[in-house]
Amino acid sequence: MTILTPEARVTFPSSSFSNLCASVHLLLQEQFLKEHIKVAGKVNNLGNSVAVEGAKNKVLITANIDLSKRYMKYLTKKYLKKNNLRDWLRVVASSKDNYELRYFQINNDEDEEDDEE
């Protein structure tokens, strides 16, 4: 089990999102994480042990207790599914304590070949 270092980050992509849309989703994800992170088996029990805050295009999760990296990935995927963004974005580990949301790369080569035939 991978344990998060004291500070973990989830980064939103900035390419196609407008700044307003990205900031709205950032606030919504921050709120979602605050409501769904379990501490000692209970939801809404963050106290002083876990802090969730948004900064620019990132959600910073600072924990004084052990939180698994996989659990943060699970909650991020759950948020994406709830907001119908799961078909467009994927969660990728960019470093040991970092996750990024990236767009799926869709190859249009197959579509072009079908159109030519």
Secondary structure, 3 states (H helix, E strand, C coil): CCECCCEEEEECCCCCCCHHHHHHHHHHHHHHHHHHCEECCEECCCCCCEEEEEECCEEEEEECCCCEHHHHHHHHHHHHHHCCCCCCEEEEEEECCEEEEEECCCCCHHHHHHHHC
